């Protein structure tokens, strides 16, 4: 199942890049050769590829209490393609991991959460140095938990949700920008069986904030 969803994410991302990189047609009834020049003050880069480092905080109290961490620091990757006006099709991928020891036997319990994001980013103002942005889209998660050294089967599943984000690019060179961002995720998974405390849903949403470097071309 995890292989299937990974392939779906990759296929969707490739399709979005192909759609975004295709030329946009001229207005109806207007010949492309006579279409007016863009009104944008300057040519914008077509593609942006970046890496970032973030603090990630999950909402699920059972998970954070059990593993003992309210926040994990992790790297991520992102890519976007400029489509129309100041709107970009944007995608991101990162892996949230945590581990602890079981109480009685001291076995290592590992938790892994693959997080993929697909959405749109809008940059309302493009200044020389700063490019503030807002965005929204979908979250596609794949999670698993495994206790090492036992015959217990791994627990795994998929979850879907949404995100809202905001921040700013900080232009350093024509081909390179810094980035500051904050992202709010809403992702919940209904469990097949209730937990001992009566919880019936796994809340994998949360907050993410960080900095990164983005290459533009």
Secondary structure, 3 states (H helix, E strand, C coil): CHHHHHHHHHHHHHHHHHHHHCCCCCCCCCCHHHCCCCCCCCCCCCEEEEEEEEEEEECCHHHHHHHCCCCEEEEEEEEEEEEECCEEEEEEEEEEEEEEECCCCCCEEEEEEEEEEEEEEECCCCCCCEEEEEEEEEEEEEEEEEECCCCCCCEEEEEEEEEEEEEEEEEEECCEEEEEEEEEEEEEEECCCCCCCCCCEEECCEEEEEEEEEEEC
